[in-house]
Amino acid sequence: MNISRPTFIAIEKGSRDVKPEELVALAGLYHTSLNRLMRQSAPPTEVAPHLRAVVERQGEDAGLEAAVAKLSEFVDDYMFLRDKVQGYVMPVPPAQPARSPIPVERFAEICAAKQREELGFGDREPVSSLRKTLDEKGVHVFIDGLDSKLAGLYAYIENFGYCILVNRKHPQARRRWTIAHEYGHFLFDRDRRGVDFVQPMKRKPENERFADAFAMHFLMPGDGVQRRFHDTYQQKGDVNVGDVLRIADYYGVSLMAMVLRLESLGLVKRGSWDAIKDSGARVQDIRAASGVEEVEVKDSAEIFPDRYLILAVEAWSSQAITTSQFAKLIRKPIIEARDFGQKLSQQTDGMQSVINLRLGDSLVHKEQPRA
């Protein structure tokens, strides 16, 4: 900071005011913004994911420190907004399932079926908007660019909740798998923190096996996948790779994930995915040759979940934060942030109308008799 030790001690004691340029230097030393440094609220619990993969090569953890800092920053901003909006209450996340002595993969299948039932997806339907669904359950999912080796980070933070940071650079199907995988960790070992590397580990521990099995059963329910596979076979008398790609699109997963799922169900022979991979055919080429159009993106790719954005708009509309703060909090230029805030504010205003009902009132609209 280019100041003497006695001067720094005087600042700490409050006998000397800190100068603006000294605050800027302090913010730089801690790799944070001046706005964040000056906040009066207490900082959130440190986000320090536990490495689940053994780093075998030097530099393999490149970008992890930046990703952790990014997640910490998002959580800090979220807690700042929560404090600014009076009376805001976070949804209560689901309870952690009681452990079972049965094999972990079977336990994951049971948990996935229960979650699908509680969320209203049944045993066949696809999870149409995974991120929004979990946001309503109190699981905060952020999406931003990370090092290509990282699929995502997860952490459970006291007095805030469960947070997931997913790599925006990955395709939508990969992002959905990562979110479902990390949600599995939330159900199985939410008290731990971790980072999900793209490259699989040689030997997976119990919690990783649970998360993988949970994601598979949660996104690709056995009954639904088998029904669509058999319907295709009955209509065409055969099932080719293009047909499997259509089923994969329906459930919002990658071709690889669906082929491996069909292998596990005994609907296609083992090694089918290895054969597709060894052929050198790209998914884009298979899609074009089969006439399968690109699927519409169902999940939002915004950095922040809907609940965060609504909270930011509410704080801005009530003048609890300035327009400049609002723009920084949603990571947009001021003009774009103002337009975004006004648009979202109009949408949420229309959702807040309430109809008062009494128990004895009829719910059937009846026209008044004309005079």
DRENDO-1510 file (C-alpha; in Angstrom, 1 decimal, always signed):
<recs>
REC; n; res; u; v; w
REC; 1; MET; +0.0; +0.0; +0.0 .
REC; 2; ASN; +3.1; +2.2; +0.1 .
REC; 3; ILE; +2.4; +3.5; +3.7 .
REC; 4; SER; +4.4; +3.1; +6.9 .
REC; 5; ARG; +3.5; +0.5; +9.5 .
REC; 6; PRO; +2.6; +3.2; +12.1 .
REC; 7; THR; +0.3; +4.8; +9.6 .
REC; 8; PHE; -1.5; +1.5; +8.9 .
REC; 9; ILE; -1.8; +0.9; +12.7 .
REC; 10; ALA; -3.3; +4.4; +13.1 .
REC; 11; ILE; -5.9; +3.5; +10.4 .
REC; 12; GLU; -6.7; +0.3; +12.2 .
REC; 13; LYS; -7.2; +2.1; +15.5 .
REC; 14; GLY; -9.4; +4.7; +13.9 .
REC; 15; SER; -7.1; +7.6; +14.8 .
REC; 16; ARG; -6.4; +8.4; +11.1 .
REC; 17; ASP; -8.9; +8.3; +8.2 .
REC; 18; VAL; -8.0; +6.1; +5.3 .
REC; 19; LYS; -7.5; +8.0; +2.0 .
REC; 20; PRO; -9.3; +7.0; -1.2 .
REC; 21; GLU; -6.1; +5.9; -3.0 .
REC; 22; GLU; -5.3; +3.7; +0.0 .
REC; 23; LEU; -8.7; +2.0; -0.2 .
REC; 24; VAL; -8.1; +1.4; -3.9 .
REC; 25; ALA; -4.7; -0.2; -3.1 .
REC; 26; LEU; -6.3; -2.3; -0.4 .
REC; 27; ALA; -9.0; -3.6; -2.7 .
REC; 28; GLY; -6.3; -4.4; -5.3 .
REC; 29; LEU; -4.4; -6.4; -2.7 .
REC; 30; TYR; -7.4; -8.5; -1.9 .
REC; 31; HIS; -8.5; -8.9; -5.6 .
REC; 32; THR; -11.9; -7.3; -5.0 .
REC; 33; SER; -13.8; -4.3; -6.0 .
REC; 34; LEU; -13.9; -1.0; -4.0 .
REC; 35; ASN; -17.7; -1.3; -3.9 .
REC; 36; ARG; -17.5; -4.8; -2.3 .
REC; 37; LEU; -14.7; -3.7; +0.1 .
REC; 38; MET; -16.8; -0.8; +1.4 .
REC; 39; ARG; -19.9; -2.9; +2.2 .
REC; 40; GLN; -21.0; -2.8; +5.8 .
REC; 41; SER; -22.4; -6.4; +5.9 .
REC; 42; ALA; -20.2; -9.2; +7.1 .
REC; 43; PRO; -18.4; -11.3; +4.5 .
REC; 44; PRO; -19.9; -14.7; +3.7 .
REC; 45; THR; -18.4; -18.0; +4.7 .
REC; 46; GLU; -15.3; -18.7; +2.7 .
REC; 47; VAL; -15.9; -20.9; -0.3 .
REC; 48; ALA; -13.1; -23.4; -0.4 .
REC; 49; PRO; -14.1; -26.6; -2.4 .
REC; 50; HIS; -12.5; -29.8; -1.5 .
REC; 51; LEU; -10.6; -31.4; -4.4 .
REC; 52; ARG; -12.1; -34.7; -5.2 .
REC; 53; ALA; -9.6; -35.6; -7.9 .
REC; 54; VAL; -6.0; -36.2; -7.3 .
REC; 55; VAL; -3.9; -33.6; -9.3 .
REC; 56; GLU; -1.4; -35.8; -11.1 .
REC; 57; ARG; +0.1; -33.3; -13.5 .
REC; 58; GLN; +1.4; -29.8; -12.6 .
REC; 59; GLY; -1.0; -27.1; -13.7 .
REC; 60; GLU; -4.0; -29.5; -13.8 .
REC; 61; ASP; -5.7; -27.3; -11.2 .
REC; 62; ALA; -5.2; -24.2; -13.3 .
REC; 63; GLY; -8.2; -21.9; -13.1 .
REC; 64; LEU; -9.5; -23.5; -9.9 .
REC; 65; GLU; -8.5; -20.5; -7.8 .
REC; 66; ALA; -10.2; -18.1; -10.1 .
REC; 67; ALA; -13.4; -20.2; -10.2 .
REC; 68; VAL; -13.5; -20.4; -6.4 .
REC; 69; ALA; -13.1; -16.6; -6.2 .
REC; 70; LYS; -15.9; -16.2; -8.8 .
REC; 71; LEU; -18.3; -18.3; -6.8 .
REC; 72; SER; -17.4; -16.5; -3.6 .
REC; 73; GLU; -18.1; -13.2; -5.3 .
REC; 74; PHE; -21.5; -14.4; -6.5 .
REC; 75; VAL; -22.4; -15.6; -3.0 .
REC; 76; ASP; -21.3; -12.3; -1.5 .
REC; 77; ASP; -23.4; -10.3; -4.0 .
REC; 78; TYR; -26.4; -12.6; -3.3 .
REC; 79; MET; -26.2; -12.1; +0.5 .
REC; 80; PHE; -25.8; -8.3; +0.0 .
REC; 81; LEU; -29.0; -8.2; -2.0 .
REC; 82; ARG; -30.8; -10.4; +0.5 .
REC; 83; ASP; -29.9; -7.9; +3.3 .
REC; 84; LYS; -31.1; -5.0; +1.2 .
REC; 85; VAL; -34.6; -6.3; +0.6 .
REC; 86; GLN; -36.5; -6.3; +3.9 .
REC; 87; GLY; -38.5; -9.4; +4.7 .
REC; 88; TYR; -37.0; -11.6; +2.0 .
REC; 89; VAL; -37.0; -15.3; +2.9 .
REC; 90; MET; -35.0; -18.0; +1.2 .
REC; 91; PRO; -36.8; -21.2; +0.3 .
REC; 92; VAL; -36.0; -24.1; +2.6 .
REC; 93; PRO; -34.0; -26.8; +0.7 .
REC; 94; PRO; -35.1; -30.4; +0.9 .
REC; 95; ALA; -34.0; -32.6; +3.8 .
REC; 96; GLN; -31.1; -34.9; +3.3 .
REC; 97; PRO; -32.3; -38.5; +2.7 .
REC; 98; ALA; -31.6; -41.0; +5.4 .
REC; 99; ARG; -28.7; -43.3; +4.4 .
REC; 100; SER; -29.4; -46.9; +3.5 .
REC; 101; PRO; -27.3; -50.0; +3.7 .
REC; 102; ILE; -28.2; -51.0; +0.1 .
REC; 103; PRO; -25.7; -50.5; -2.7 .
REC; 104; VAL; -25.0; -46.8; -3.3 .
REC; 105; GLU; -26.2; -47.0; -7.0 .
REC; 106; ARG; -29.5; -48.5; -6.0 .
REC; 107; PHE; -29.9; -45.8; -3.2 .
REC; 108; ALA; -29.2; -43.1; -5.9 .
REC; 109; GLU; -31.9; -44.6; -8.1 .
REC; 110; ILE; -34.5; -44.5; -5.3 .
REC; 111; CYS; -33.5; -40.9; -4.4 .
REC; 112; ALA; -33.8; -39.8; -8.0 .
REC; 113; ALA; -37.3; -41.4; -8.3 .
REC; 114; LYS; -38.4; -39.7; -5.2 .
REC; 115; GLN; -37.1; -36.3; -6.3 .
REC; 116; ARG; -38.8; -36.6; -9.7 .
REC; 117; GLU; -42.1; -37.5; -8.0 .
REC; 118; GLU; -41.8; -34.5; -5.5 .
REC; 119; LEU; -41.0; -32.1; -8.4 .
REC; 120; GLY; -43.9; -33.4; -10.5 .
REC; 121; PHE; -42.0; -35.1; -13.3 .
REC; 122; GLY; -43.2; -38.6; -12.6 .
REC; 123; ASP; -41.4; -41.7; -13.9 .
REC; 124; ARG; -41.3; -40.8; -17.7 .
REC; 125; GLU; -41.3; -37.0; -18.4 .
REC; 126; PRO; -38.1; -35.1; -19.0 .
REC; 127; VAL; -36.9; -32.4; -16.5 .
REC; 128; SER; -37.8; -29.5; -18.8 .
REC; 129; SER; -36.1; -26.6; -16.9 .
REC; 130; LEU; -33.7; -28.1; -14.4 .
REC; 131; ARG; -32.1; -24.8; -13.2 .
REC; 132; LYS; -35.4; -23.0; -12.6 .
REC; 133; THR; -36.8; -26.1; -10.8 .
REC; 134; LEU; -33.8; -26.2; -8.4 .
REC; 135; ASP; -33.9; -22.5; -7.9 .
REC; 136; GLU; -37.4; -22.9; -6.6 .
REC; 137; LYS; -36.1; -25.5; -4.2 .
REC; 138; GLY; -33.5; -23.1; -2.8 .
REC; 139; VAL; -30.5; -24.4; -4.7 .
REC; 140; HIS; -28.5; -21.5; -6.2 .
REC; 141; VAL; -27.1; -22.3; -9.7 .
REC; 142; PHE; -24.7; -19.8; -11.3 .
REC; 143; ILE; -23.4; -20.2; -14.8 .
REC; 144; ASP; -20.2; -18.5; -16.0 .
REC; 145; GLY; -17.0; -19.2; -18.0 .
REC; 146; LEU; -14.5; -21.4; -16.2 .
REC; 147; ASP; -11.3; -23.3; -17.0 .
REC; 148; SER; -12.2; -25.9; -19.6 .
REC; 149; LYS; -11.0; -28.7; -17.3 .
REC; 150; LEU; -13.7; -27.7; -14.7 .
REC; 151; ALA; -17.3; -28.8; -15.1 .
REC; 152; GLY; -18.5; -27.1; -12.0 .
REC; 153; LEU; -18.0; -26.3; -8.3 .
REC; 154; TYR; -20.4; -26.9; -5.4 .
REC; 155; ALA; -20.5; -25.7; -1.8 .
REC; 156; TYR; -22.9; -25.6; +1.1 .
REC; 157; ILE; -22.6; -22.3; +2.9 .
REC; 158; GLU; -24.1; -21.7; +6.4 .
REC; 159; ASN; -26.9; -19.3; +6.6 .
REC; 160; PHE; -27.2; -19.2; +2.8 .
REC; 161; GLY; -27.6; -22.5; +1.2 .
REC; 162; TYR; -26.3; -24.8; -1.5 .
REC; 163; CYS; -24.5; -23.2; -4.4 .
REC; 164; ILE; -23.4; -24.6; -7.8 .
REC; 165; LEU; -21.2; -22.9; -10.3 .
REC; 166; VAL; -21.4; -24.5; -13.8 .
REC; 167; ASN; -19.0; -23.9; -16.7 .
REC; 168; ARG; -20.7; -21.8; -19.5 .
REC; 169; LYS; -18.2; -23.0; -22.1 .
REC; 170; HIS; -19.7; -26.5; -22.0 .
REC; 171; PRO; -22.7; -27.5; -24.2 .
REC; 172; GLN; -26.2; -27.3; -22.7 .
REC; 173; ALA; -26.5; -31.0; -22.2 .
REC; 174; ARG; -23.2; -31.1; -20.4 .
REC; 175; ARG; -24.3; -28.2; -18.1 .
REC; 176; ARG; -27.5; -30.0; -17.3 .
REC; 177; TRP; -25.6; -33.2; -16.4 .
REC; 178; THR; -23.3; -31.2; -14.1 .
REC; 179; ILE; -26.2; -29.5; -12.3 .
REC; 180; ALA; -27.9; -32.8; -11.8 .
REC; 181; HIS; -24.6; -34.4; -10.7 .
REC; 182; GLU; -24.0; -31.6; -8.2 .
REC; 183; TYR; -27.6; -31.8; -6.9 .
REC; 184; GLY; -26.9; -35.4; -6.2 .
REC; 185; HIS; -24.0; -34.3; -4.0 .
REC; 186; PHE; -26.3; -31.9; -2.2 .
REC; 187; LEU; -28.6; -34.9; -1.3 .
REC; 188; PHE; -25.8; -37.2; -0.4 .
REC; 189; ASP; -23.0; -35.2; +1.2 .
REC; 190; ARG; -24.0; -31.5; +1.3 .
REC; 191; ASP; -21.6; -30.8; +4.2 .
REC; 192; ARG; -18.7; -31.3; +1.9 .
REC; 193; ARG; -17.4; -29.0; -0.8 .
REC; 194; GLY; -16.0; -30.1; -4.1 .
REC; 195; VAL; -15.0; -29.5; -7.7 .
REC; 196; ASP; -16.1; -31.6; -10.6 .
REC; 197; PHE; -13.3; -32.2; -13.1 .
REC; 198; VAL; -14.1; -33.1; -16.7 .
REC; 199; GLN; -11.7; -36.0; -16.8 .
REC; 200; PRO; -13.1; -38.9; -14.7 .
REC; 201; MET; -11.1; -40.3; -11.8 .
REC; 202; LYS; -9.6; -43.8; -12.1 .
REC; 203; ARG; -11.3; -44.9; -8.9 .
REC; 204; LYS; -14.5; -43.2; -7.9 .
REC; 205; PRO; -15.4; -42.8; -4.2 .
REC; 206; GLU; -18.9; -43.6; -2.9 .
REC; 207; ASN; -20.2; -40.0; -3.1 .
REC; 208; GLU; -19.1; -39.7; -6.8 .
REC; 209; ARG; -20.8; -43.0; -7.7 .
REC; 210; PHE; -23.9; -41.8; -6.0 .
REC; 211; ALA; -23.9; -38.4; -7.9 .
REC; 212; ASP; -23.3; -40.1; -11.3 .
REC; 213; ALA; -26.1; -42.7; -10.7 .
REC; 214; PHE; -28.4; -40.0; -9.4 .
REC; 215; ALA; -27.9; -37.8; -12.5 .
REC; 216; MET; -28.5; -40.7; -14.8 .
REC; 217; HIS; -31.8; -41.8; -13.1 .
REC; 218; PHE; -32.9; -38.2; -12.5 .
REC; 219; LEU; -32.5; -37.0; -16.1 .
REC; 220; MET; -33.2; -40.3; -17.9 .
REC; 221; PRO; -35.8; -42.3; -16.0 .
REC; 222; GLY; -35.8; -46.0; -17.0 .
REC; 223; ASP; -39.5; -46.3; -17.7 .
REC; 224; GLY; -39.6; -43.2; -19.9 .
REC; 225; VAL; -36.5; -44.1; -21.9 .
REC; 226; GLN; -37.6; -47.7; -22.5 .
REC; 227; ARG; -41.1; -46.5; -23.6 .
REC; 228; ARG; -39.7; -44.1; -26.1 .
REC; 229; PHE; -37.1; -46.7; -27.4 .
REC; 230; HIS; -39.8; -49.3; -27.9 .
REC; 231; ASP; -42.2; -46.9; -29.5 .
REC; 232; THR; -39.5; -46.0; -32.0 .
REC; 233; TYR; -38.8; -49.6; -32.7 .
REC; 234; GLN; -42.5; -50.5; -33.3 .
REC; 235; GLN; -42.9; -47.5; -35.7 .
REC; 236; LYS; -39.8; -48.2; -37.8 .
REC; 237; GLY; -38.8; -51.8; -37.1 .
REC; 238; ASP; -35.4; -50.6; -36.1 .
REC; 239; VAL; -33.6; -48.0; -34.0 .
REC; 240; ASN; -30.5; -46.2; -35.4 .
REC; 241; VAL; -28.1; -43.6; -34.0 .
REC; 242; GLY; -30.3; -40.7; -35.2 .
REC; 243; ASP; -33.3; -42.1; -33.3 .
REC; 244; VAL; -31.2; -42.4; -30.2 .
REC; 245; LEU; -30.1; -38.7; -30.7 .
REC; 246; ARG; -33.8; -37.7; -30.8 .
REC; 247; ILE; -34.4; -39.5; -27.5 .
REC; 248; ALA; -31.3; -37.8; -26.1 .
REC; 249; ASP; -32.7; -34.4; -27.2 .
REC; 250; TYR; -36.1; -35.1; -25.6 .
REC; 251; TYR; -34.4; -35.7; -22.2 .
REC; 252; GLY; -31.9; -32.9; -22.6 .
REC; 253; VAL; -28.8; -35.1; -22.4 .
REC; 254; SER; -25.8; -35.8; -24.7 .
REC; 255; LEU; -25.8; -38.6; -27.2 .
REC; 256; MET; -23.0; -40.3; -25.1 .
REC; 257; ALA; -25.2; -40.2; -22.0 .
REC; 258; MET; -28.2; -41.7; -23.7 .
REC; 259; VAL; -26.3; -44.5; -25.5 .
REC; 260; LEU; -24.6; -45.4; -22.2 .
REC; 261; ARG; -28.1; -45.4; -20.5 .
REC; 262; LEU; -29.5; -47.7; -23.2 .
REC; 263; GLU; -26.5; -50.0; -22.6 .
REC; 264; SER; -27.3; -50.1; -18.9 .
REC; 265; LEU; -30.9; -50.9; -19.6 .
REC; 266; GLY; -29.9; -53.7; -22.0 .
REC; 267; LEU; -31.6; -52.1; -25.0 .
REC; 268; VAL; -28.4; -51.8; -27.1 .
REC; 269; LYS; -25.4; -54.0; -26.9 .
REC; 270; ARG; -22.5; -53.1; -24.6 .
REC; 271; GLY; -19.7; -51.1; -26.3 .
REC; 272; SER; -22.1; -49.2; -28.6 .
REC; 273; TRP; -20.8; -45.9; -27.5 .
REC; 274; ASP; -17.2; -47.0; -28.0 .
REC; 275; ALA; -18.1; -48.0; -31.5 .
REC; 276; ILE; -19.7; -44.6; -32.3 .
REC; 277; LYS; -16.7; -42.8; -30.8 .
REC; 278; ASP; -14.1; -45.0; -32.7 .
REC; 279; SER; -15.9; -44.3; -35.9 .
REC; 280; GLY; -14.9; -40.6; -35.7 .
REC; 281; ALA; -18.4; -39.4; -36.5 .
REC; 282; ARG; -19.2; -36.1; -34.8 .
REC; 283; VAL; -22.5; -35.5; -33.2 .
REC; 284; GLN; -23.1; -32.6; -35.6 .
REC; 285; ASP; -22.5; -34.9; -38.6 .
REC; 286; ILE; -24.9; -37.5; -37.1 .
REC; 287; ARG; -27.5; -34.8; -36.5 .
REC; 288; ALA; -27.2; -33.5; -40.1 .
REC; 289; ALA; -27.2; -37.0; -41.7 .
REC; 290; SER; -30.3; -38.0; -39.7 .
REC; 291; GLY; -32.2; -34.8; -40.2 .
REC; 292; VAL; -32.4; -34.1; -36.5 .
REC; 293; GLU; -32.6; -30.4; -35.9 .
REC; 294; GLU; -30.8; -28.6; -33.1 .
REC; 295; VAL; -32.9; -28.5; -29.9 .
REC; 296; GLU; -34.1; -25.2; -28.4 .
REC; 297; VAL; -32.2; -24.2; -25.3 .
REC; 298; LYS; -34.7; -24.7; -22.4 .
REC; 299; ASP; -32.6; -23.6; -19.4 .
REC; 300; SER; -31.5; -20.0; -18.9 .
REC; 301; ALA; -27.8; -19.3; -19.6 .
REC; 302; GLU; -27.8; -16.1; -17.5 .
REC; 303; ILE; -25.0; -15.9; -15.0 .
REC; 304; PHE; -27.5; -15.6; -12.1 .
REC; 305; PRO; -30.6; -17.6; -11.2 .
REC; 306; ASP; -34.1; -16.1; -11.6 .
REC; 307; ARG; -34.5; -15.5; -7.8 .
REC; 308; TYR; -31.2; -13.5; -7.7 .
REC; 309; LEU; -32.3; -11.3; -10.6 .
REC; 310; ILE; -35.8; -10.7; -9.2 .
REC; 311; LEU; -34.1; -9.7; -5.9 .
REC; 312; ALA; -31.7; -7.3; -7.6 .
REC; 313; VAL; -34.6; -5.7; -9.5 .
REC; 314; GLU; -36.6; -5.3; -6.3 .
REC; 315; ALA; -33.7; -3.7; -4.5 .
REC; 316; TRP; -33.1; -1.3; -7.5 .
REC; 317; SER; -36.8; -0.5; -7.9 .
REC; 318; SER; -37.1; +0.4; -4.2 .
REC; 319; GLN; -34.0; +2.5; -4.4 .
REC; 320; ALA; -32.2; +0.3; -1.9 .
REC; 321; ILE; -29.3; +0.2; -4.4 .
REC; 322; THR; -28.2; +2.7; -7.1 .
REC; 323; THR; -28.4; +2.0; -10.8 .
REC; 324; SER; -24.6; +1.7; -10.9 .
REC; 325; GLN; -24.7; -0.9; -8.2 .
REC; 326; PHE; -27.5; -2.7; -9.9 .
REC; 327; ALA; -25.5; -2.9; -13.1 .
REC; 328; LYS; -22.5; -4.3; -11.3 .
REC; 329; LEU; -24.6; -6.8; -9.4 .
REC; 330; ILE; -26.1; -8.3; -12.6 .
REC; 331; ARG; -22.8; -7.9; -14.6 .
REC; 332; LYS; -24.3; -5.7; -17.4 .
REC; 333; PRO; -23.5; -2.2; -18.7 .
REC; 334; ILE; -25.7; +0.5; -17.1 .
REC; 335; ILE; -27.9; +1.2; -20.1 .
REC; 336; GLU; -28.5; -2.5; -20.7 .
REC; 337; ALA; -29.0; -3.1; -17.0 .
REC; 338; ARG; -31.7; -0.4; -16.8 .
REC; 339; ASP; -33.6; -1.9; -19.8 .
REC; 340; PHE; -33.2; -5.4; -18.3 .
REC; 341; GLY; -34.5; -4.2; -14.9 .
REC; 342; GLN; -37.5; -2.4; -16.3 .
REC; 343; LYS; -38.5; -5.4; -18.5 .
REC; 344; LEU; -38.1; -7.9; -15.6 .
REC; 345; SER; -40.0; -5.5; -13.3 .
REC; 346; GLN; -42.9; -5.4; -15.6 .
REC; 347; GLN; -43.0; -9.2; -15.8 .
REC; 348; THR; -42.9; -9.7; -12.1 .
REC; 349; ASP; -45.5; -7.0; -11.4 .
REC; 350; GLY; -47.9; -9.0; -13.5 .
REC; 351; MET; -47.3; -12.1; -11.4 .
REC; 352; GLN; -48.0; -10.4; -8.1 .
REC; 353; SER; -51.7; -9.9; -8.4 .
REC; 354; VAL; -53.6; -11.9; -5.8 .
REC; 355; ILE; -57.3; -12.9; -5.7 .
REC; 356; ASN; -58.8; -13.2; -2.3 .
REC; 357; LEU; -61.0; -16.2; -1.8 .
REC; 358; ARG; -63.3; -17.3; +1.0 .
REC; 359; LEU; -63.9; -21.0; +1.7 .
REC; 360; GLY; -67.5; -20.7; +0.8 .
REC; 361; ASP; -67.1; -18.8; -2.4 .
REC; 362; SER; -67.7; -20.6; -5.7 .
REC; 363; LEU; -64.7; -20.8; -8.1 .
REC; 364; VAL; -66.9; -20.8; -11.1 .
REC; 365; HIS; -67.3; -17.4; -12.8 .
REC; 366; LYS; -71.0; -16.5; -13.2 .
REC; 367; GLU; -72.2; -13.7; -15.4 .
REC; 368; GLN; -74.4; -11.1; -13.8 .
REC; 369; PRO; -77.9; -11.0; -15.1 .
REC; 370; ARG; -78.6; -8.1; -17.4 .
REC; 371; ALA; -81.0; -5.4; -16.2 .
</recs>
